[in-house]
Amino acid sequence: MALKFAANLNFLFTERAATIAERIRLAHQSGFRAVEIPYPEGETAAVVAAVKETGVVVSLVNLAFDKTDDQLRFGSTSVPGSEKLFRSQLDATIEFARQVQCGKIHLTAGLFKGSPAQEADYTKTYTSNLKIAAESLKANQLIGVIEPINKYAVPGYFMNSYAKAAGVLAAVGADNIRLLADLYHLQHLHGNVSKTLEEYKSLIGHFQIAQVPHRHEPDVPGELDYGYVFKALQEFGYEDWVGCEYRPKTTTVEGLGWVTKLGYTL
């Protein structure tokens, strides 16, 4: 099964458009058939219209977030005392996902801003909120994903290891809450990409890519050989969209040469 790639609009086309709706149009014009997007606060109607206009698939949407709060701008799922906020954000994101027929929501964890003794409280909140999410998502035939993120990209992010993610998923015990494997973060966190993917294969529900260490296009020189990695993903049996969550080295369009160079199409 050939890999298929989605443009992550947190990173791509940002140099040409400030709005998510316009980035969707630019992604479509550049050949992408799918996009990943943040929750489009303040422009949901425009984004719904852009999706209908272009016919692109929204393969993943991030949980709504509070960009005015330093701790909550990366999510609320694990943050004690934010349970009511999480539920309202979840409801809003599910409603939006239904409007654009998006099947997956990234349940962003948020930042850990406590003492080591408080980590258990965060884990308890995270697990409880994910159980709540699992029920709401199941009722709407949706999947939630959680992502381990490295400290260089987001210092203090609560979900920061694959072992921790596996433990939380086991505690949640819901088959519609899965692991988002971003290979950029995986390499920073653990290295040994092939064996780590084998170890956590049964948990993975989504993939994202970028070169390491500078988070550029897959064909930029770096730590990962994406010619090998892409073949491994095909052998892995993953058939859904792979998110291109990289930072263009120059511009988005100039950087898209990696697709044909590595033997793929959009």
TORNU-51257 format. One record per residue: x negated, y negated, z negated of N, C-alpha, C, O in turn. Coordinates in steps of 0.05 Angstrom, whole numbers, padded with zeros to 5 digits, always signed. Each point is the difference from the previous one (the first is absolute). Layout:
XYZXYZXYZXYZ ...
//
This chain:
-00017+00024+00000+00017-00024+00000-00018-00025+00000-00016-00003-00018 +00020-00015+00038-00016-00024+00002+00007-00019-00023+00024-00002-00008 -00044-00012-00002+00005-00020-00021+00015-00024+00012-00003-00006+00023 +00019-00007-00040+00014-00024+00009-00005-00021-00022+00001+00005-00024 -00005-00030+00034-00011-00021-00018+00020-00023-00003+00013-00009+00019 -00011+00000-00044+00017-00023-00007-00017-00024-00008-00020+00004-00014 +00027-00028+00023-00014-00024-00008+00008-00009-00028+00024-00005-00005 -00043+00003-00013+00006-00011-00026-00001-00030+00001-00021-00012+00005 +00044-00001-00009+00002-00028+00005-00007-00018-00024+00003-00024+00000 -00013+00037-00022-00015-00015-00020-00027-00008+00010-00012-00019-00010 +00001+00034+00029-00027-00004+00010-00002-00008+00029-00017-00016+00007 +00034+00028+00010-00002-00005+00029+00018-00023+00009+00022-00004-00011 -00032-00011+00030+00014-00023+00012+00004-00023-00019+00015-00019+00006 -00028+00019-00029+00003-00022-00018-00013-00025+00010+00007-00023-00008 -00027+00026+00026-00013-00024+00011+00016-00014+00021-00006-00023+00008 +00028+00035+00000+00017-00012+00021+00028-00007-00009+00014-00015+00013 -00006+00026-00036+00028-00005-00009+00002+00001-00030-00012+00017-00013 +00027-00036+00002+00003-00002-00029+00023+00018-00010+00001+00009-00023 +00019-00004+00041+00024+00015-00009-00002+00029+00009-00013+00007+00020 +00026+00010-00036+00001+00028+00006+00015+00005+00026-00007+00016+00017 +00029-00031-00013+00016+00003+00024-00017-00005+00026+00002+00016+00019 -00017-00036-00019-00017-00006+00023-00022+00020+00003-00007+00007+00023 -00004+00003-00044-00021+00021+00002+00012+00025+00012-00014+00014+00014 +00039-00008-00021+00013+00024+00012+00001-00004+00030-00005+00019+00015 +00012-00042-00005+00001-00005+00029-00027+00003+00012-00003+00011+00022 -00018-00022-00035-00027+00002+00010-00010+00029+00001-00013+00008+00019 +00020+00007-00040-00008+00029+00000+00013+00014+00023-00013+00016+00014 +00039-00021-00009+00014+00012+00022-00013-00007+00027-00003+00017+00017 -00003-00043-00014-00013-00009+00025-00027+00013+00005-00008+00003+00023 -00005+00004-00045-00027+00012+00002+00001+00031+00003-00021+00013+00003 +00045-00002-00003+00003+00029+00005+00007+00017-00023+00005+00024+00003 -00005-00036-00027+00008+00016-00024+00029+00007+00001+00017-00016+00007 -00011+00041-00014+00028+00009-00001+00011+00001-00028+00024+00005-00004 -00042-00011-00015+00009+00001-00028-00017-00020-00017-00022-00007+00008 +00034-00001-00030-00014-00019-00018+00005+00008-00029+00019+00013-00007 -00038-00022-00010+00003+00001-00029+00001-00029-00009-00015-00017+00010 +00032+00011-00029+00004-00028-00008+00003-00003-00030+00009+00019-00014 -00016-00042+00004+00007-00007-00028+00030-00006+00000+00012-00005+00021 +00000+00006-00045+00028-00009-00002+00001-00029+00010-00014-00017-00011 +00031+00011+00030+00000-00027+00013+00017-00020-00016+00021-00009+00009 -00031+00002-00032+00014-00020-00017+00006-00025+00015-00019-00013+00011 +00044+00005-00010+00007-00025+00013+00005+00001+00029+00008-00019+00013 -00014+00043+00000+00004+00002+00028+00012+00027+00008-00006+00011+00022 +00021+00001-00040+00011+00026+00007+00017+00000+00025-00002+00018+00016 +00019-00038-00013+00018-00001+00023-00017-00003+00026+00007+00013+00020 -00028-00029-00021-00017-00004+00024-00015+00026+00007-00003+00006+00023 -00005+00008-00044-00015+00025+00005+00019+00022+00011-00007+00014+00019 +00031-00012-00030+00020+00019+00011+00005-00007+00029+00002+00019+00017 +00001-00044-00010+00004-00008+00028-00023+00007+00017+00004+00010+00023 -00029-00014-00032-00024+00007+00015-00002+00030+00005-00008+00008+00022 +00015+00008-00042-00001+00029+00003+00021+00009+00021-00006+00016+00017 +00029-00027-00018+00021+00007+00020-00008-00009+00027+00005+00014+00020 -00017-00038-00018-00008-00011+00026-00021+00016+00014+00001+00005+00024 -00021+00004-00040-00023+00014+00011+00003+00031+00001-00012+00013+00017 +00029-00003-00035+00003+00029-00001-00023+00014-00015-00001+00025+00001 -00016-00040-00014-00022+00013-00014+00010+00015-00025+00021-00007-00011 -00035+00028+00004+00006+00015-00025-00013-00014-00023-00024-00007+00001 +00038+00004-00023-00013-00009-00025-00006+00026-00016+00018+00012-00011 -00043-00005+00011-00008+00026-00011-00004-00001-00030+00000+00021-00014 -00005-00045+00003-00005-00003-00029+00005-00029-00008-00007-00018+00015 +00020+00014-00038+00003-00026-00011-00009+00000-00029+00006+00019-00014 -00020-00039+00006-00008-00002-00028+00023-00010-00018+00017-00015+00009 -00018+00024-00033+00019-00009-00020+00000-00031-00002-00022-00012+00001 +00045+00000-00004+00001-00029-00005-00018-00007-00024-00002+00016-00019 -00009-00040+00019-00019-00007-00022+00003-00029-00007+00013-00016+00014 -00025+00009-00037+00001-00028-00010-00027-00012+00005-00019+00003-00015 +00017-00019+00037-00026-00011+00007-00008-00024-00017-00022-00011+00003 +00040+00003-00021-00007-00023-00018-00013+00009-00026-00010-00016-00015 +00010+00043+00010-00011+00011-00024-00025+00015+00006+00001+00019+00016 -00023-00026-00029-00026+00013+00005+00001+00030-00004-00013+00015+00016 +00027-00005-00036+00001+00028-00005+00019+00015+00018-00005+00023+00008 +00027-00036+00000+00021+00013+00014-00001-00003+00031+00016+00010+00014 -00036-00026-00005-00001-00004+00029-00009+00025+00015+00002+00001+00025 -00012+00019-00040-00007+00026+00012+00020+00022-00009-00007+00024+00001 +00030-00032-00009+00021+00019-00007+00007+00000-00030-00015-00012-00016 +00037+00025+00009+00009+00001-00027+00005+00028-00011+00008+00003-00023 -00013+00017+00039+00009+00027-00007-00012+00011-00026+00014+00014-00014 -00038-00022+00008-00013+00011-00024-00001-00020-00023-00009+00007-00022 +00019-00031+00025-00004-00021-00019+00021+00000-00022+00023-00006+00005 -00031+00012-00030+00019+00000-00022+00014-00027-00004-00013-00021+00003 +00039+00022-00008+00015-00025-00003+00011-00011+00026+00016-00019+00000 -00023+00032+00023+00010-00009+00026+00020+00019+00012+00005+00000+00024 +00007+00017-00040+00018+00021+00010+00024-00011+00014+00008+00009+00021 +00004-00030-00032+00023-00013+00013-00007-00012+00026+00014+00002+00020 -00038-00015-00019-00009-00012+00025-00005+00022+00021+00007-00003+00023 -00020+00025-00032-00005+00022+00019+00026+00010+00012+00001+00004+00025 +00019+00000-00041+00025+00010+00011+00013-00019+00020+00011+00009+00020 -00012-00034-00025+00011-00020+00019-00016+00000+00026+00011-00002+00021 -00038+00004-00024-00017+00000+00024+00005+00026+00016+00000-00001+00024 +00003+00023-00038+00006+00025+00014+00026-00001+00015+00001+00008+00023 +00019-00019-00036+00027-00002+00013-00002-00017+00025+00011+00007+00021 -00025-00030-00023-00003-00018+00023-00015+00013+00023+00006-00003+00023 -00027+00018-00030-00017+00013+00020+00015+00023+00014-00002+00003+00024 +00017+00012-00040+00016+00021+00012+00021-00011+00020+00004+00010+00022 +00009-00032-00031+00020-00012+00018-00013-00010+00026+00011+00004+00022 -00035-00016-00024-00014-00009+00024-00008+00025+00017+00004-00001+00024 -00015+00021-00036-00008+00024+00014+00023+00012+00016-00004+00009+00022 +00027-00009-00034+00024+00011+00014+00007-00017+00024+00007+00010+00021 -00011-00036-00023+00007-00018+00023-00019+00004+00024+00009-00003+00022 -00034+00011-00028-00019+00003+00022-00006+00030+00005-00018+00007+00016 +00033+00011-00029-00003+00029+00003-00029+00009-00006-00011+00016+00014 +00000-00027-00035-00027+00007-00009+00003+00023-00020+00016-00001-00019 -00032+00022+00023+00003+00024-00017-00018+00002-00024+00004+00018-00017 -00023-00037+00014-00019+00002-00022-00004-00028-00014-00002-00020+00013 +00000+00021-00039-00005-00024-00016-00025+00005-00017-00002+00020-00014 -00017-00039+00016-00024+00002-00017+00006-00013-00027+00005-00024-00001 -00005+00040-00019+00007-00008-00027-00025-00011-00014-00013+00015-00015 +00006-00039+00020-00025-00012-00010+00000-00001-00030+00019-00007-00013 -00042+00015+00001-00002+00004-00028-00003-00025-00017+00012-00002-00021 -00027-00018+00031-00005-00023-00016-00027+00001-00013-00014+00021+00001 +00006-00042-00015-00026-00002-00013+00001+00009-00029+00020-00005-00014 -00042+00018+00005-00002+00007-00028-00015-00023-00014-00023-00006+00006 +00037-00006-00025-00012-00022-00015+00003+00005-00030+00008-00018-00015 -00016+00041+00006+00002+00007-00028-00027+00011-00009-00020+00001+00014 +00020+00008-00039-00023+00014-00011+00001+00029+00007+00021+00010+00008 -00043+00005-00010+00001+00029+00006+00022+00014-00016+00011+00020+00011 -00005-00029-00035+00021+00013-00016+00027-00003+00012+00019+00015-00006 -00015-00035+00024+00026-00005+00012+00005+00015+00026+00022-00001+00011 -00043+00015-00002+00004+00014+00026+00023+00020-00001+00014+00004+00020 -00011+00009-00043+00022+00020-00002+00027-00014+00003+00019+00012+00011 -00016-00037-00020+00025-00014+00004+00006-00006+00029+00022+00003+00009 -00044-00010+00006+00003-00004+00029+00008+00025+00014+00018+00001+00017 -00031+00021-00025+00006+00026+00013+00029+00008-00006+00014+00010+00018 -00005-00014-00042+00028+00006-00008+00019-00017+00017+00020+00011+00010 -00025-00037-00008+00017-00017+00016+00001+00008+00029+00021+00001+00013 -00045+00004-00003-00003+00008+00029+00016+00025+00005+00015+00001+00020 -00019+00020-00036+00014+00025+00003+00030-00004-00001+00015+00011+00016 -00006-00026-00036+00029-00005-00003+00012-00014+00024+00021+00008+00010 -00035-00029-00001+00010-00015+00023+00000+00017+00025+00018-00003+00017 -00038+00020-00014-00001+00017+00024+00023+00020+00000+00010+00008+00021 -00003+00002-00045+00023+00019-00002+00026-00014+00009+00016+00011+00014 -00014-00036-00024+00024-00016+00008+00000-00005+00030+00020+00003+00014 -00044-00010-00003-00002-00004+00029+00007+00025+00016+00013-00002+00020 -00022+00025-00030+00005+00025+00014+00029+00004+00004+00009+00009+00022 +00007-00014-00042+00029+00004+00002+00013-00020+00019+00016+00008+00017 -00024-00033-00019+00011-00020+00018-00008+00005+00029+00016-00003+00019 -00041+00011-00015-00010+00005+00027+00014+00025+00012+00007+00000+00023 -00004+00020-00040+00013+00025+00010+00029-00006+00009+00009+00011+00020 +00005-00028-00035+00027-00007+00007+00002-00014+00027+00020+00000+00013 -00043-00012-00005-00001-00014+00026-00017+00014+00020-00007-00011+00021 +00000+00036-00026-00017+00017+00018-00026-00014+00007-00009-00001+00023 -00004-00010-00044-00026-00014+00004-00022+00014-00016+00006+00015-00019 -00030-00021+00026-00024+00010-00013-00015-00023-00013-00003-00021+00012 -00007+00025-00036-00017-00019-00013-00029+00010+00000-00004+00024-00002 -00015-00042+00005-00028+00008-00001-00015-00017-00020+00006-00024-00004 -00027+00036-00009-00017-00014-00018-00029+00002+00011-00007+00020+00011 -00008-00041-00015-00027-00002+00013-00022-00006-00020+00001-00021-00013 -00021+00038+00011-00024-00007-00016-00016-00021+00015-00006+00004+00024 -00001-00026-00037-00014-00023+00013-00026-00005-00015+00000+00001-00025 -00021-00006+00040-00026-00003-00013-00004-00028-00012+00013-00019+00007 -00031+00018-00027-00004-00024-00016-00013-00023+00016+00002-00023-00009 -00015+00029+00031-00012-00021+00016+00022-00015+00016-00003-00024+00004 +00023+00038+00004+00022-00013+00015+00019-00015-00018+00008-00023+00005 +00001+00037-00027+00019-00012-00019-00010+00006-00028+00008+00021-00012 -00025-00038+00000-00009+00005-00027+00023+00002-00020+00018-00017+00000 -00019+00038-00016+00021+00004-00021+00025+00014+00009+00019+00002-00016 -00018+00007+00041+00024+00014+00009+00004+00025-00016-00019+00016-00004 +00043-00011-00007+00004+00022-00018-00004+00027+00012-00014+00017-00011 +00025-00013+00035-00003+00027+00013-00027+00000+00015-00002-00010+00022 -00018+00021-00035-00028-00002+00010-00015+00026+00003-00024+00000+00001 +00038+00022+00000-00013+00026+00005+00020+00020+00010+00023-00001-00006 -00034+00020+00022+00017+00022+00010+00009+00019-00022+00022+00010+00000 -00040-00005-00019+00007+00017-00022+00023-00012-00017+00018+00014-00008 -00020-00040+00004+00022-00013-00015+00026+00001+00015+00021+00005-00011 -00023-00009+00038+00024+00001+00017+00013+00028-00002+00024+00003-00002 -00041+00018+00004+00010+00027-00001+00014+00006-00027+00020+00013-00001 -00032-00024-00020+00012+00004-00027+00027-00013-00002+00019+00011-00011 -00017-00036+00021+00025-00015+00000+00021+00014+00017+00023+00003-00008 -00030+00006+00032+00019+00014+00017+00010+00026-00012+00023+00006+00002 -00041+00008-00016+00009+00024-00014+00020-00006-00022+00020+00014-00004 -00025-00036-00011+00018-00008-00021+00027-00010+00011+00021+00005-00012 -00021-00018+00035+00025-00010+00012+00016+00024+00011+00024+00001-00004 -00038+00018+00017+00013+00024+00009+00022-00003+00021+00020+00013-00001 -00025-00032+00019+00020-00005+00022-00014+00003+00027-00021-00012+00005 +00033+00028+00013-00013+00005+00025+00002-00024+00020-00012+00001+00021 +00027-00022-00029+00001-00023+00017-00017-00023-00010+00002-00023+00010 -00019+00028-00030-00021-00019-00008-00026+00013+00007-00007+00021-00010 -00008-00034+00029-00024+00013+00012-00024-00018-00003+00001-00022-00011 -00024+00033+00020-00025-00014-00002-00006-00014+00027+00001+00012+00021 -00008-00038-00023-00010-00015+00023-00030+00002+00000-00013-00010-00018 +00001+00023+00039-00029+00003+00001-00011-00020+00020+00001+00004+00024 -00012-00026-00035-00014-00020+00016-00029+00008+00000-00013+00000-00021 +00002+00007+00044-00027+00011+00001-00021-00020-00007-00022+00007-00009 +00028-00033+00012-00018-00021-00009-00003+00001-00031-00023+00000-00010 +00045+00002-00003-00001+00002-00030-00011+00027-00009-00015+00001-00019 +00023+00020+00033-00010+00027-00008-00030+00001+00001-00012+00011-00019 +00000-00021+00040-00030+00001+00001-00013-00016-00022-00019+00008-00012 +00030-00032+00006-00010-00016-00022+00003+00014-00027-00018-00001-00017 +00041+00014+00013+00006+00012-00026-00015+00026-00005-00010+00005-00022 +00009+00012+00042-00009+00027-00004-00021+00010+00020-00015+00018-00006 +00015-00030+00031-00017+00012+00020+00011+00027+00008+00023+00006-00007 -00039+00010+00020+00007+00028+00006+00029+00002+00011+00016+00015-00010 -00011-00031+00031+00027-00003+00011+00012+00027+00007+00023+00005-00007 -00037+00012+00022+00012+00025+00010+00010+00017-00023+00022+00010+00000 -00039-00005-00020+00007+00017-00022+00021-00012-00018+00017+00014-00011 -00018-00040+00008+00021-00013-00017+00027+00002+00013+00020+00005-00013 -00019-00008+00040+00026+00003+00014+00010+00029-00002+00024+00005-00003 -00042+00014+00004+00008+00028-00003+00012+00004-00028+00020+00014-00003 -00034-00025-00017+00009+00004-00028+00028-00012-00005+00016+00012-00014 -00010-00035+00027+00026-00013-00006+00019+00002+00023+00020-00015+00001 -00025+00033+00018+00017+00003+00024+00029+00002-00006+00017-00013+00013 -00010+00029-00033+00029+00005-00005+00015-00025-00011+00024+00000+00000 -00039-00020-00008+00012-00024-00012+00003-00023+00020+00015-00019-00005 -00030+00020+00027-00003-00023+00018+00025-00004+00017+00010+00019+00013 +00000-00044-00012+00023-00006+00016-00005-00023+00020+00018-00007+00015 -00042-00004-00015-00005-00022+00018-00030-00005+00001-00015+00005-00019 +00005-00014+00042-00028-00007+00004-00004-00028+00010+00017-00011+00015 -00038-00002-00024-00010-00025+00010-00030+00001+00005-00014+00017-00012 +00004-00034+00030-00028+00001+00008-00013-00027+00000+00013-00020+00005 -00039+00020-00009-00018-00023+00004-00028+00010-00004-00005+00019-00015 -00014-00032+00028-00028+00007-00004-00010-00009-00027+00011-00019-00012 -00031+00032+00002-00013-00006-00026-00029-00008+00005-00013+00013+00016 +00003-00034-00029+00011-00013-00023+00016-00026+00005+00012-00011-00018 -00013+00000+00043+00010-00027+00005+00029-00001+00009+00010-00022+00006 +00003+00044-00004+00029+00002+00007+00006-00010+00028+00021-00012+00004 -00039+00017+00014+00005-00008+00028+00011+00023+00016+00009+00021-00011 -00008-00024+00038+00010+00021+00018-00014+00026-00003-00023+00001-00009 +00036+00021+00016-00013+00027-00004-00025+00004+00016-00017+00017-00008 +00013-00031+00030-00024+00004+00017-00024-00017-00008-00021+00002+00011 +00025-00020-00031-00022-00017-00010-00018+00018-00016+00009+00017-00015 -00036-00020+00018-00018+00017-00015+00005-00002-00030+00004-00021-00011 -00003+00045-00002+00005+00001-00028-00003+00028-00011-00013+00016+00013 +00024-00011-00036-00004+00025-00014+00016+00023+00011-00007+00023-00004 +00029-00029+00018+00018+00021+00010-00003+00004+00030+00000-00020+00015 -00001+00045-00006+00000+00007+00028+00029+00005+00008+00010+00023-00004 +00003-00043+00015+00029+00004+00006+00005+00019+00023+00023+00010+00003 -00042-00006+00014+00003+00021+00020+00005+00027-00013+00018+00015+00008 -00033-00009-00029+00004+00024-00015+00025-00002-00018+00015+00019-00001 -00012-00041-00012+00023-00003-00019+00027+00003+00015+00018+00013-00011 -00015-00025+00034+00025+00002+00015+00006+00029+00008+00023+00009-00002 -00043+00005+00010+00004+00029+00006+00008+00015-00024+00017+00018+00001 -00029-00025-00024+00008+00013-00025+00029-00006-00007+00014+00018-00010 -00005-00042+00014+00028-00007-00005+00019+00016+00018+00022+00008-00009 -00030-00005+00034+00017+00016+00018+00001+00029-00010+00022+00013+00000 -00044-00002-00008-00001+00028-00011+00016+00002-00026+00010+00021-00007 -00009-00043-00007+00014-00002-00026+00030+00006+00004+00013+00009-00018 -00003-00016+00042+00028+00005+00006+00018-00024-00005+00024+00003+00001 -00036-00026-00006+00016-00024-00005+00011-00010+00026-00014-00003+00020 +00040-00002-00019+00014-00007+00025+00013-00028-00001+00012-00008+00020 -00014-00006-00042+00012-00026-00003-00020-00022+00008-00022+00006+00009 +00031-00031-00013-00017-00022+00008-00024-00004-00018+00002+00005-00024 -00025-00012+00036-00024-00007-00015-00003-00030+00000-00001-00013+00021 +00000+00001-00045-00001-00029-00003-00027-00011+00005-00020+00009-00012 +00018-00028+00030-00026-00014+00006-00002-00024-00019+00007-00023+00006 -00017+00028-00030-00002-00020-00021-00029-00010-00002-00013+00004-00020 +00004-00015+00042-00028-00010+00000+00000-00030+00006+00019-00011+00010 -00042-00001-00016-00004-00029+00004-00015-00004+00026-00024+00008+00001 +00035-00019+00020-00014-00002+00025-00027-00015-00003-00002-00020-00013 -00018+00031+00026-00026-00012-00002-00001-00027+00014-00014-00018-00009 +00029+00016+00031+00003-00026+00014+00029-00008+00001+00010-00014-00018 +00005+00023+00038+00029-00004+00001+00013+00027+00003-00013+00020+00008 +00039-00019-00013+00014+00025+00001-00001+00012+00028-00007+00024+00003 +00013-00040+00017+00002+00011+00028-00028+00008+00010-00003+00021+00012 -00017-00037-00018-00028+00007+00009-00009+00026-00013-00015+00015+00012 +00025-00010-00036-00009+00024-00014+00014+00026+00008-00008+00021-00009 +00029-00022+00026+00015+00023+00006-00013+00020+00019+00011+00021+00006 -00035-00028+00003-00014+00018+00018-00007+00027-00013-00005+00019+00014 +00006-00018-00041-00006+00026-00013+00019+00022+00008-00007+00023-00001 +00032-00031+00008+00020+00020+00005-00008+00018+00024-00001+00024-00003 -00005-00036+00025-00008+00015+00024-00028+00011-00003-00006+00022+00010 -00011-00037-00023-00028+00009-00005+00000+00027-00015-00017+00017+00006 +00035-00013-00024+00001+00025-00016+00019+00020+00012+00005+00021-00012 +00006-00028+00035+00016+00020+00015+00029+00001-00006+00013+00021+00003 -00002-00043-00012+00029-00001-00008+00015-00022+00015-00012-00016+00014 +00037+00016-00018+00017-00022+00010+00018-00010-00022+00004+00014-00020 +00007-00038+00024+00018-00010-00020+00029+00010+00005+00018-00006-00014 
//
